[in-house]
Amino acid sequence: MKERPESAPGYFKVRESFAGNNTTFVSPRNVRRTLIEGSKLLPSVPPGMARALLAMFIVSEVHTFIDGNGRLARLVMNAELSVVNACRMIVPTLFREEYLDCLRVLTRQAKLEPFIAAMQKI
């Protein structure tokens, strides 16, 4: 990201961020606090896939930066998988739309099942 200074790598976003017309992510003033509160939920979930997916969703949902949020979310997910020596996951290009669609459904409709199904398939 250092080659893209316009995306302010390493700095939290300073403007609201949106996905389409129906999703507004956490406001810049609440990013740090939301990440802290979200991270407090992690120990309540068993280590492994469940915790990895929760960690990924928290980072994805907060949308901390101007750019690189998806990559960071997947990095956090894989870090959690590594803790239990589980296989790390890569979202292949072939599944990108399905992956994004199920995240939208989880965000907008609070339906977890499509997300779990897609991540198991991936």
N, CA, C and O atoms as CSV, one atom per row, in Angstrom:
chain,resi,resn,atom,element,x,y,z
A,1,MET,N,N,0.814,-1.193,0.000
A,1,MET,CA,C,0.000,0.000,0.000
A,1,MET,C,C,0.863,1.264,0.000
A,1,MET,O,O,0.373,2.352,-0.302
A,2,LYS,N,N,2.138,1.121,0.337
A,2,LYS,CA,C,2.987,2.319,0.374
A,2,LYS,C,C,3.113,2.973,-1.000
A,2,LYS,O,O,3.427,4.159,-1.097
A,3,GLU,N,N,2.872,2.210,-2.049
A,3,GLU,CA,C,2.931,2.754,-3.403
A,3,GLU,C,C,1.663,3.521,-3.766
A,3,GLU,O,O,1.566,4.093,-4.852
A,4,ARG,N,N,0.702,3.531,-2.863
A,4,ARG,CA,C,-0.564,4.221,-3.105
A,4,ARG,C,C,-0.848,5.203,-1.981
A,4,ARG,O,O,-1.777,4.989,-1.202
A,5,PRO,N,N,-0.070,6.274,-1.880
A,5,PRO,CA,C,-0.242,7.220,-0.775
A,5,PRO,C,C,-1.630,7.856,-0.715
A,5,PRO,O,O,-2.058,8.298,0.351
A,6,GLU,N,N,-2.334,7.908,-1.844
A,6,GLU,CA,C,-3.677,8.491,-1.855
A,6,GLU,C,C,-4.670,7.700,-0.998
A,6,GLU,O,O,-5.719,8.221,-0.620
A,7,SER,N,N,-4.340,6.448,-0.696
A,7,SER,CA,C,-5.227,5.643,0.143
A,7,SER,C,C,-4.858,5.750,1.625
A,7,SER,O,O,-5.442,5.053,2.456
A,8,ALA,N,N,-3.894,6.618,1.967
A,8,ALA,CA,C,-3.486,6.858,3.362
A,8,ALA,C,C,-3.186,5.556,4.100
A,8,ALA,O,O,-3.773,5.300,5.151
A,9,PRO,N,N,-2.285,4.728,3.571
A,9,PRO,CA,C,-2.010,3.433,4.209
A,9,PRO,C,C,-1.544,3.598,5.655
A,9,PRO,O,O,-0.701,4.441,5.963
A,10,GLY,N,N,-2.106,2.785,6.518
A,10,GLY,CA,C,-1.735,2.812,7.929
A,10,GLY,C,C,-2.541,3.784,8.764
A,10,GLY,O,O,-2.371,3.840,9.982
A,11,TYR,N,N,-3.415,4.550,8.133
A,11,TYR,CA,C,-4.228,5.526,8.858
A,11,TYR,C,C,-5.698,5.149,8.763
A,11,TYR,O,O,-6.181,4.754,7.702
A,12,PHE,N,N,-6.399,5.273,9.872
A,12,PHE,CA,C,-7.834,5.012,9.854
A,12,PHE,C,C,-8.519,6.011,8.934
A,12,PHE,O,O,-8.033,7.125,8.736
A,13,LYS,N,N,-9.636,5.608,8.384
A,13,LYS,CA,C,-10.389,6.483,7.481
A,13,LYS,C,C,-10.836,7.743,8.222
A,13,LYS,O,O,-11.007,7.736,9.441
A,14,VAL,N,N,-11.018,8.808,7.474
A,14,VAL,CA,C,-11.473,10.071,8.052
A,14,VAL,C,C,-12.824,10.497,7.484
A,14,VAL,O,O,-13.407,11.486,7.928
A,15,ARG,N,N,-13.320,9.740,6.493
A,15,ARG,CA,C,-14.631,10.012,5.897
A,15,ARG,C,C,-15.506,8.771,6.016
A,15,ARG,O,O,-15.009,7.650,6.122
A,16,GLU,N,N,-16.813,8.990,5.998
A,16,GLU,CA,C,-17.751,7.867,5.989
A,16,GLU,C,C,-17.460,6.981,4.776
A,16,GLU,O,O,-17.024,7.470,3.734
A,17,SER,N,N,-17.702,5.687,4.917
A,17,SER,CA,C,-17.529,4.786,3.781
A,17,SER,C,C,-18.813,3.992,3.570
A,17,SER,O,O,-19.534,3.664,4.513
A,18,PHE,N,N,-19.070,3.698,2.304
A,18,PHE,CA,C,-20.324,3.065,1.894
A,18,PHE,C,C,-20.047,1.918,0.932
A,18,PHE,O,O,-19.002,1.876,0.284
A,19,ALA,N,N,-20.989,0.993,0.847
A,19,ALA,CA,C,-20.973,-0.057,-0.173
A,19,ALA,C,C,-22.333,0.007,-0.848
A,19,ALA,O,O,-23.348,-0.359,-0.255
A,20,GLY,N,N,-22.350,0.461,-2.061
A,20,GLY,CA,C,-23.615,0.606,-2.775
A,20,GLY,C,C,-24.487,1.653,-2.123
A,20,GLY,O,O,-23.996,2.585,-1.487
A,21,ASN,N,N,-25.790,1.488,-2.290
A,21,ASN,CA,C,-26.747,2.449,-1.736
A,21,ASN,C,C,-27.298,2.036,-0.382
A,21,ASN,O,O,-27.969,2.827,0.282
A,22,ASN,N,N,-27.020,0.795,0.038
A,22,ASN,CA,C,-27.686,0.262,1.224
A,22,ASN,C,C,-26.785,-0.004,2.421
A,22,ASN,O,O,-27.278,-0.410,3.473
A,23,THR,N,N,-25.503,0.208,2.295
A,23,THR,CA,C,-24.607,-0.118,3.406
A,23,THR,C,C,-23.734,1.065,3.769
A,23,THR,O,O,-23.002,1.594,2.931
A,24,THR,N,N,-23.816,1.475,5.020
A,24,THR,CA,C,-22.924,2.488,5.569
A,24,THR,C,C,-22.091,1.794,6.635
A,24,THR,O,O,-22.639,1.158,7.535
A,25,PHE,N,N,-20.787,1.909,6.541
A,25,PHE,CA,C,-19.909,1.268,7.513
A,25,PHE,C,C,-19.761,2.153,8.751
A,25,PHE,O,O,-20.286,3.266,8.788
A,26,VAL,N,N,-19.061,1.669,9.742
A,26,VAL,CA,C,-18.853,2.386,10.999
A,26,VAL,C,C,-18.258,3.763,10.714
A,26,VAL,O,O,-17.352,3.900,9.893
A,27,SER,N,N,-18.769,4.763,11.391
A,27,SER,CA,C,-18.278,6.128,11.159
A,27,SER,C,C,-16.846,6.255,11.669
A,27,SER,O,O,-16.453,5.561,12.607
A,28,PRO,N,N,-16.070,7.137,11.052
A,28,PRO,CA,C,-14.659,7.287,11.439
A,28,PRO,C,C,-14.454,7.522,12.931
A,28,PRO,O,O,-13.500,7.002,13.509
A,29,ARG,N,N,-15.322,8.286,13.555
A,29,ARG,CA,C,-15.134,8.591,14.985
A,29,ARG,C,C,-15.355,7.368,15.874
A,29,ARG,O,O,-14.947,7.370,17.036
A,30,ASN,N,N,-16.001,6.314,15.338
A,30,ASN,CA,C,-16.292,5.112,16.129
A,30,ASN,C,C,-15.437,3.902,15.759
A,30,ASN,O,O,-15.614,2.827,16.332
A,31,VAL,N,N,-14.511,4.061,14.810
A,31,VAL,CA,C,-13.725,2.916,14.333
A,31,VAL,C,C,-12.938,2.260,15.456
A,31,VAL,O,O,-13.063,1.057,15.681
A,32,ARG,N,N,-12.141,3.028,16.152
A,32,ARG,CA,C,-11.275,2.452,17.196
A,32,ARG,C,C,-12.111,1.756,18.285
A,32,ARG,O,O,-11.824,0.621,18.666
A,33,ARG,N,N,-13.128,2.439,18.770
A,33,ARG,CA,C,-13.961,1.881,19.840
A,33,ARG,C,C,-14.689,0.618,19.371
A,33,ARG,O,O,-14.811,-0.344,20.131
A,34,THR,N,N,-15.172,0.616,18.130
A,34,THR,CA,C,-15.879,-0.550,17.608
A,34,THR,C,C,-14.942,-1.745,17.467
A,34,THR,O,O,-15.319,-2.873,17.784
A,35,LEU,N,N,-13.726,-1.503,16.992
A,35,LEU,CA,C,-12.744,-2.594,16.901
A,35,LEU,C,C,-12.428,-3.165,18.285
A,35,LEU,O,O,-12.309,-4.379,18.450
A,36,ILE,N,N,-12.295,-2.290,19.264
A,36,ILE,CA,C,-12.005,-2.747,20.631
A,36,ILE,C,C,-13.153,-3.583,21.166
A,36,ILE,O,O,-12.942,-4.673,21.696
A,37,GLU,N,N,-14.365,-3.071,21.027
A,37,GLU,CA,C,-15.539,-3.809,21.524
A,37,GLU,C,C,-15.730,-5.118,20.765
A,37,GLU,O,O,-16.054,-6.143,21.365
A,38,GLY,N,N,-15.532,-5.088,19.449
A,38,GLY,CA,C,-15.640,-6.309,18.659
A,38,GLY,C,C,-14.618,-7.352,19.077
A,38,GLY,O,O,-14.922,-8.543,19.139
A,39,SER,N,N,-13.405,-6.900,19.362
A,39,SER,CA,C,-12.358,-7.845,19.759
A,39,SER,C,C,-12.659,-8.492,21.110
A,39,SER,O,O,-12.173,-9.586,21.395
A,40,LYS,N,N,-13.444,-7.832,21.928
A,40,LYS,CA,C,-13.833,-8.412,23.221
A,40,LYS,C,C,-14.778,-9.599,23.046
A,40,LYS,O,O,-14.905,-10.429,23.947
A,41,LEU,N,N,-15.438,-9.684,21.892
A,41,LEU,CA,C,-16.335,-10.810,21.623
A,41,LEU,C,C,-15.571,-12.080,21.260
A,41,LEU,O,O,-16.060,-13.187,21.487
A,42,LEU,N,N,-14.386,-11.925,20.703
A,42,LEU,CA,C,-13.651,-13.080,20.170
A,42,LEU,C,C,-13.427,-14.200,21.179
A,42,LEU,O,O,-13.627,-15.363,20.827
A,43,PRO,N,N,-13.016,-13.907,22.433
A,43,PRO,CA,C,-12.795,-15.012,23.374
A,43,PRO,C,C,-14.046,-15.818,23.708
A,43,PRO,O,O,-13.941,-16.935,24.215
A,44,SER,N,N,-15.232,-15.266,23.429
A,44,SER,CA,C,-16.469,-15.993,23.716
A,44,SER,C,C,-16.790,-17.035,22.639
A,44,SER,O,O,-17.732,-17.814,22.783
A,45,VAL,N,N,-16.007,-17.041,21.569
A,45,VAL,CA,C,-16.222,-17.974,20.456
A,45,VAL,C,C,-15.066,-18.971,20.441
A,45,VAL,O,O,-13.913,-18.576,20.608
A,46,PRO,N,N,-15.356,-20.254,20.246
A,46,PRO,CA,C,-14.279,-21.252,20.241
A,46,PRO,C,C,-13.222,-20.942,19.185
A,46,PRO,O,O,-13.552,-20.488,18.089
A,47,PRO,N,N,-11.947,-21.185,19.510
A,47,PRO,CA,C,-10.875,-20.966,18.526
A,47,PRO,C,C,-11.105,-21.825,17.287
A,47,PRO,O,O,-11.731,-22.883,17.354
A,48,GLY,N,N,-10.599,-21.364,16.185
A,48,GLY,CA,C,-10.743,-22.103,14.932
A,48,GLY,C,C,-11.614,-21.346,13.958
A,48,GLY,O,O,-11.618,-20.115,13.941
A,49,MET,N,N,-12.349,-22.079,13.147
A,49,MET,CA,C,-13.126,-21.476,12.070
A,49,MET,C,C,-14.143,-20.457,12.565
A,49,MET,O,O,-14.253,-19.376,11.987
A,50,ALA,N,N,-14.882,-20.772,13.613
A,50,ALA,CA,C,-15.913,-19.853,14.097
A,50,ALA,C,C,-15.306,-18.517,14.508
A,50,ALA,O,O,-15.812,-17.461,14.129
A,51,ARG,N,N,-14.230,-18.558,15.275
A,51,ARG,CA,C,-13.582,-17.319,15.711
A,51,ARG,C,C,-12.953,-16.593,14.527
A,51,ARG,O,O,-12.985,-15.364,14.464
A,52,ALA,N,N,-12.389,-17.336,13.603
A,52,ALA,CA,C,-11.766,-16.727,12.418
A,52,ALA,C,C,-12.799,-15.963,11.591
A,52,ALA,O,O,-12.535,-14.853,11.129
A,53,LEU,N,N,-13.972,-16.563,11.409
A,53,LEU,CA,C,-15.015,-15.906,10.622
A,53,LEU,C,C,-15.579,-14.688,11.351
A,53,LEU,O,O,-15.897,-13.681,10.718
A,54,LEU,N,N,-15.703,-14.772,12.668
A,54,LEU,CA,C,-16.150,-13.603,13.431
A,54,LEU,C,C,-15.136,-12.475,13.322
A,54,LEU,O,O,-15.511,-11.325,13.091
A,55,ALA,N,N,-13.865,-12.787,13.483
A,55,ALA,CA,C,-12.818,-11.763,13.378
A,55,ALA,C,C,-12.827,-11.119,11.998
A,55,ALA,O,O,-12.708,-9.901,11.867
A,56,MET,N,N,-12.969,-11.948,10.978
A,56,MET,CA,C,-13.010,-11.427,9.609
A,56,MET,C,C,-14.203,-10.507,9.425
A,56,MET,O,O,-14.077,-9.434,8.835
A,57,PHE,N,N,-15.363,-10.918,9.928
A,57,PHE,CA,C,-16.562,-10.107,9.764
A,57,PHE,C,C,-16.442,-8.781,10.510
A,57,PHE,O,O,-16.855,-7.744,9.992
A,58,ILE,N,N,-15.892,-8.802,11.700
A,58,ILE,CA,C,-15.731,-7.554,12.462
A,58,ILE,C,C,-14.902,-6.555,11.670
A,58,ILE,O,O,-15.300,-5.401,11.510
A,59,VAL,N,N,-13.755,-6.995,11.176
A,59,VAL,CA,C,-12.877,-6.086,10.424
A,59,VAL,C,C,-13.561,-5.625,9.145
A,59,VAL,O,O,-13.476,-4.453,8.780
A,60,SER,N,N,-14.230,-6.534,8.474
A,60,SER,CA,C,-14.935,-6.193,7.240
A,60,SER,C,C,-16.043,-5.183,7.502
A,60,SER,O,O,-16.216,-4.228,6.744
A,61,GLU,N,N,-16.784,-5.396,8.567
A,61,GLU,CA,C,-17.933,-4.552,8.892
A,61,GLU,C,C,-17.515,-3.161,9.361
A,61,GLU,O,O,-18.185,-2.176,9.052
A,62,VAL,N,N,-16.433,-3.076,10.090
A,62,VAL,CA,C,-15.958,-1.769,10.564
A,62,VAL,C,C,-15.433,-0.952,9.394
A,62,VAL,O,O,-15.630,0.262,9.337
A,63,HIS,N,N,-14.768,-1.615,8.468
A,63,HIS,CA,C,-14.211,-0.932,7.286
A,63,HIS,C,C,-13.289,0.207,7.740
A,63,HIS,O,O,-13.559,1.388,7.523
A,64,THR,N,N,-12.211,-0.199,8.370
A,64,THR,CA,C,-11.301,0.698,9.076
A,64,THR,C,C,-10.572,1.700,8.191
A,64,THR,O,O,-10.339,2.837,8.602
A,65,PHE,N,N,-10.214,1.291,6.993
A,65,PHE,CA,C,-9.360,2.098,6.134
A,65,PHE,C,C,-10.069,2.528,4.849
A,65,PHE,O,O,-11.169,2.062,4.552
A,66,ILE,N,N,-9.439,3.406,4.107
A,66,ILE,CA,C,-9.963,3.828,2.809
A,66,ILE,C,C,-9.905,2.658,1.834
A,66,ILE,O,O,-10.825,2.457,1.040
A,67,ASP,N,N,-8.833,1.895,1.895
A,67,ASP,CA,C,-8.642,0.775,0.982
A,67,ASP,C,C,-7.960,-0.366,1.728
A,67,ASP,O,O,-7.279,-0.135,2.727
A,68,GLY,N,N,-8.137,-1.577,1.256
A,68,GLY,CA,C,-7.456,-2.730,1.834
A,68,GLY,C,C,-8.230,-3.423,2.935
A,68,GLY,O,O,-7.687,-4.300,3.606
A,69,ASN,N,N,-9.490,-3.052,3.140
A,69,ASN,CA,C,-10.270,-3.640,4.232
A,69,ASN,C,C,-10.537,-5.131,4.043
A,69,ASN,O,O,-10.469,-5.902,5.001
A,70,GLY,N,N,-10.836,-5.533,2.833
A,70,GLY,CA,C,-11.068,-6.955,2.568
A,70,GLY,C,C,-9.811,-7.776,2.777
A,70,GLY,O,O,-9.851,-8.858,3.363
A,71,ARG,N,N,-8.691,-7.252,2.291
A,71,ARG,CA,C,-7.417,-7.967,2.479
A,71,ARG,C,C,-7.088,-8.087,3.960
A,71,ARG,O,O,-6.646,-9.140,4.419
A,72,LEU,N,N,-7.304,-6.997,4.714
A,72,LEU,CA,C,-7.037,-7.036,6.145
A,72,LEU,C,C,-7.981,-8.025,6.837
A,72,LEU,O,O,-7.553,-8.777,7.713
A,73,ALA,N,N,-9.244,-8.026,6.455
A,73,ALA,CA,C,-10.212,-8.944,7.057
A,73,ALA,C,C,-9.797,-10.399,6.835
A,73,ALA,O,O,-9.870,-11.221,7.749
A,74,ARG,N,N,-9.363,-10.705,5.621
A,74,ARG,CA,C,-8.937,-12.083,5.332
A,74,ARG,C,C,-7.618,-12.411,6.035
A,74,ARG,O,O,-7.398,-13.561,6.413
A,75,LEU,N,N,-6.755,-11.443,6.214
A,75,LEU,CA,C,-5.515,-11.649,6.959
A,75,LEU,C,C,-5.824,-11.982,8.421
A,75,LEU,O,O,-5.234,-12.901,8.990
A,76,VAL,N,N,-6.740,-11.239,9.018
A,76,VAL,CA,C,-7.150,-11.494,10.405
A,76,VAL,C,C,-7.777,-12.885,10.523
A,76,VAL,O,O,-7.495,-13.618,11.471
A,77,MET,N,N,-8.622,-13.241,9.564
A,77,MET,CA,C,-9.226,-14.567,9.552
A,77,MET,C,C,-8.134,-15.647,9.533
A,77,MET,O,O,-8.187,-16.605,10.304
A,78,ASN,N,N,-7.159,-15.484,8.657
A,78,ASN,CA,C,-6.098,-16.481,8.543
A,78,ASN,C,C,-5.195,-16.506,9.766
A,78,ASN,O,O,-4.661,-17.558,10.117
A,79,ALA,N,N,-5.018,-15.373,10.414
A,79,ALA,CA,C,-4.240,-15.354,11.660
A,79,ALA,C,C,-4.943,-16.199,12.720
A,79,ALA,O,O,-4.299,-16.955,13.447
A,80,GLU,N,N,-6.265,-16.067,12.803
A,80,GLU,CA,C,-7.024,-16.880,13.765
A,80,GLU,C,C,-6.954,-18.369,13.414
A,80,GLU,O,O,-6.872,-19.209,14.310
A,81,LEU,N,N,-6.986,-18.699,12.139
A,81,LEU,CA,C,-6.861,-20.102,11.739
A,81,LEU,C,C,-5.475,-20.642,12.069
A,81,LEU,O,O,-5.326,-21.802,12.451
A,82,SER,N,N,-4.472,-19.797,11.920
A,82,SER,CA,C,-3.096,-20.215,12.211
A,82,SER,C,C,-2.895,-20.527,13.690
A,82,SER,O,O,-2.082,-21.385,14.036
A,83,VAL,N,N,-3.621,-19.846,14.557
A,83,VAL,CA,C,-3.503,-20.069,15.999
A,83,VAL,C,C,-3.777,-21.531,16.347
A,83,VAL,O,O,-3.166,-22.083,17.262
A,84,VAL,N,N,-4.695,-22.151,15.613
A,84,VAL,CA,C,-5.045,-23.555,15.896
A,84,VAL,C,C,-4.452,-24.497,14.847
A,84,VAL,O,O,-4.904,-25.631,14.688
A,85,ASN,N,N,-3.438,-24.013,14.139
A,85,ASN,CA,C,-2.780,-24.798,13.096
A,85,ASN,C,C,-3.745,-25.314,12.036
A,85,ASN,O,O,-3.549,-26.393,11.477
A,86,ALA,N,N,-4.785,-24.538,11.768
A,86,ALA,CA,C,-5.741,-24.902,10.723
A,86,ALA,C,C,-5.250,-24.355,9.384
A,86,ALA,O,O,-4.455,-23.417,9.326
A,87,CYS,N,N,-5.732,-24.949,8.349
A,87,CYS,CA,C,-5.406,-24.518,6.998
A,87,CYS,C,C,-5.925,-23.099,6.781
A,87,CYS,O,O,-7.061,-22.789,7.141
A,88,ARG,N,N,-5.103,-22.249,6.201
A,88,ARG,CA,C,-5.536,-20.885,5.906
A,88,ARG,C,C,-6.380,-20.878,4.639
A,88,ARG,O,O,-6.321,-21.803,3.829
A,89,MET,N,N,-7.166,-19.818,4.484
A,89,MET,CA,C,-8.111,-19.746,3.364
A,89,MET,C,C,-7.746,-18.622,2.404
A,89,MET,O,O,-7.305,-17.546,2.808
A,90,ILE,N,N,-7.941,-18.902,1.144
A,90,ILE,CA,C,-7.815,-17.902,0.094
A,90,ILE,C,C,-9.171,-17.872,-0.608
A,90,ILE,O,O,-9.745,-18.917,-0.916
A,91,VAL,N,N,-9.674,-16.668,-0.857
A,91,VAL,CA,C,-10.931,-16.549,-1.592
A,91,VAL,C,C,-10.567,-16.432,-3.068
A,91,VAL,O,O,-10.123,-15.373,-3.512
A,92,PRO,N,N,-10.750,-17.509,-3.832
A,92,PRO,CA,C,-10.393,-17.463,-5.247
A,92,PRO,C,C,-11.279,-16.474,-6.004
A,92,PRO,O,O,-12.416,-16.219,-5.607
A,93,THR,N,N,-10.762,-15.932,-7.071
A,93,THR,CA,C,-11.505,-14.994,-7.906
A,93,THR,C,C,-12.846,-15.578,-8.319
A,93,THR,O,O,-13.842,-14.859,-8.396
A,94,LEU,N,N,-12.877,-16.864,-8.584
A,94,LEU,CA,C,-14.096,-17.553,-8.978
A,94,LEU,C,C,-15.219,-17.379,-7.954
A,94,LEU,O,O,-16.392,-17.354,-8.325
A,95,PHE,N,N,-14.870,-17.257,-6.664
A,95,PHE,CA,C,-15.854,-17.147,-5.592
A,95,PHE,C,C,-16.008,-15.720,-5.062
A,95,PHE,O,O,-16.735,-15.499,-4.094
A,96,ARG,N,N,-15.342,-14.764,-5.675
A,96,ARG,CA,C,-15.355,-13.392,-5.152
A,96,ARG,C,C,-16.770,-12.834,-5.016
A,96,ARG,O,O,-17.115,-12.283,-3.971
A,97,GLU,N,N,-17.589,-12.968,-6.050
A,97,GLU,CA,C,-18.954,-12.419,-6.002
A,97,GLU,C,C,-19.798,-13.124,-4.946
A,97,GLU,O,O,-20.543,-12.476,-4.210
A,98,GLU,N,N,-19.686,-14.436,-4.869
A,98,GLU,CA,C,-20.444,-15.183,-3.854
A,98,GLU,C,C,-20.021,-14.745,-2.450
A,98,GLU,O,O,-20.861,-14.570,-1.567
A,99,TYR,N,N,-18.717,-14.573,-2.255
A,99,TYR,CA,C,-18.163,-14.124,-0.979
A,99,TYR,C,C,-18.712,-12.742,-0.623
A,99,TYR,O,O,-19.172,-12.530,0.499
A,100,LEU,N,N,-18.668,-11.814,-1.559
A,100,LEU,CA,C,-19.166,-10.461,-1.299
A,100,LEU,C,C,-20.684,-10.454,-1.105
A,100,LEU,O,O,-21.198,-9.734,-0.249
A,101,ASP,N,N,-21.393,-11.248,-1.893
A,101,ASP,CA,C,-22.849,-11.310,-1.752
A,101,ASP,C,C,-23.262,-11.800,-0.371
A,101,ASP,O,O,-24.169,-11.239,0.244
A,102,CYS,N,N,-22.599,-12.845,0.118
A,102,CYS,CA,C,-22.988,-13.370,1.426
A,102,CYS,C,C,-22.626,-12.395,2.540
A,102,CYS,O,O,-23.320,-12.338,3.555
A,103,LEU,N,N,-21.547,-11.624,2.369
A,103,LEU,CA,C,-21.239,-10.577,3.354
A,103,LEU,C,C,-22.312,-9.488,3.338
A,103,LEU,O,O,-22.695,-8.980,4.392
A,104,ARG,N,N,-22.793,-9.132,2.160
A,104,ARG,CA,C,-23.875,-8.139,2.059
A,104,ARG,C,C,-25.132,-8.633,2.768
A,104,ARG,O,O,-25.774,-7.878,3.498
A,105,VAL,N,N,-25.479,-9.884,2.555
A,105,VAL,CA,C,-26.669,-10.453,3.186
A,105,VAL,C,C,-26.507,-10.449,4.707
A,105,VAL,O,O,-27.450,-10.133,5.432
A,106,LEU,N,N,-25.335,-10.794,5.180
A,106,LEU,CA,C,-25.084,-10.788,6.622
A,106,LEU,C,C,-25.181,-9.367,7.175
A,106,LEU,O,O,-25.777,-9.147,8.230
A,107,THR,N,N,-24.604,-8.423,6.475
A,107,THR,CA,C,-24.629,-7.031,6.919
A,107,THR,C,C,-26.033,-6.441,6.881
A,107,THR,O,O,-26.477,-5.822,7.848
A,108,ARG,N,N,-26.716,-6.630,5.787
A,108,ARG,CA,C,-28.001,-5.947,5.576
A,108,ARG,C,C,-29.207,-6.671,6.162
A,108,ARG,O,O,-30.194,-6.040,6.539
A,109,GLN,N,N,-29.123,-8.012,6.237
A,109,GLN,CA,C,-30.288,-8.784,6.684
A,109,GLN,C,C,-30.014,-9.637,7.920
A,109,GLN,O,O,-30.911,-10.313,8.424
A,110,ALA,N,N,-28.778,-9.604,8.406
A,110,ALA,CA,C,-28.374,-10.398,9.571
A,110,ALA,C,C,-28.623,-11.891,9.374
A,110,ALA,O,O,-28.930,-12.610,10.324
A,111,LYS,N,N,-28.487,-12.349,8.126
A,111,LYS,CA,C,-28.628,-13.781,7.827
A,111,LYS,C,C,-27.236,-14.407,7.758
A,111,LYS,O,O,-26.454,-14.124,6.850
A,112,LEU,N,N,-26.954,-15.244,8.719
A,112,LEU,CA,C,-25.635,-15.852,8.851
A,112,LEU,C,C,-25.432,-17.071,7.945
A,112,LEU,O,O,-24.314,-17.331,7.502
A,113,GLU,N,N,-26.495,-17.810,7.670
A,113,GLU,CA,C,-26.382,-19.085,6.961
A,113,GLU,C,C,-25.685,-18.985,5.606
A,113,GLU,O,O,-24.821,-19.815,5.322
A,114,PRO,N,N,-26.022,-17.997,4.743
A,114,PRO,CA,C,-25.323,-17.918,3.455
A,114,PRO,C,C,-23.815,-17.673,3.614
A,114,PRO,O,O,-23.013,-18.185,2.832
A,115,PHE,N,N,-23.444,-16.902,4.611
A,115,PHE,CA,C,-22.033,-16.623,4.883
A,115,PHE,C,C,-21.303,-17.900,5.274
A,115,PHE,O,O,-20.236,-18.206,4.742
A,116,ILE,N,N,-21.888,-18.640,6.211
A,116,ILE,CA,C,-21.277,-19.901,6.653
A,116,ILE,C,C,-21.171,-20.876,5.494
A,116,ILE,O,O,-20.128,-21.502,5.301
A,117,ALA,N,N,-22.239,-21.011,4.722
A,117,ALA,CA,C,-22.245,-21.939,3.583
A,117,ALA,C,C,-21.181,-21.554,2.559
A,117,ALA,O,O,-20.454,-22.414,2.063
A,118,ALA,N,N,-21.090,-20.273,2.246
A,118,ALA,CA,C,-20.100,-19.827,1.254
A,118,ALA,C,C,-18.682,-20.059,1.760
A,118,ALA,O,O,-17.825,-20.507,0.998
A,119,MET,N,N,-18.421,-19.768,3.014
A,119,MET,CA,C,-17.064,-19.934,3.538
A,119,MET,C,C,-16.701,-21.421,3.644
A,119,MET,O,O,-15.537,-21.780,3.466
A,120,GLN,N,N,-17.661,-22.274,3.928
A,120,GLN,CA,C,-17.385,-23.718,3.930
A,120,GLN,C,C,-17.072,-24.198,2.529
A,120,GLN,O,O,-16.191,-25.037,2.339
A,121,LYS,N,N,-17.779,-23.680,1.558
A,121,LYS,CA,C,-17.548,-24.049,0.169
A,121,LYS,C,C,-16.160,-23.583,-0.301
A,121,LYS,O,O,-15.439,-24.315,-0.979
A,122,ILE,N,N,-15.816,-22.371,0.069
A,122,ILE,CA,C,-14.512,-21.813,-0.308
A,122,ILE,C,C,-13.411,-22.609,0.355
A,122,ILE,O,O,-12.233,-22.305,0.170
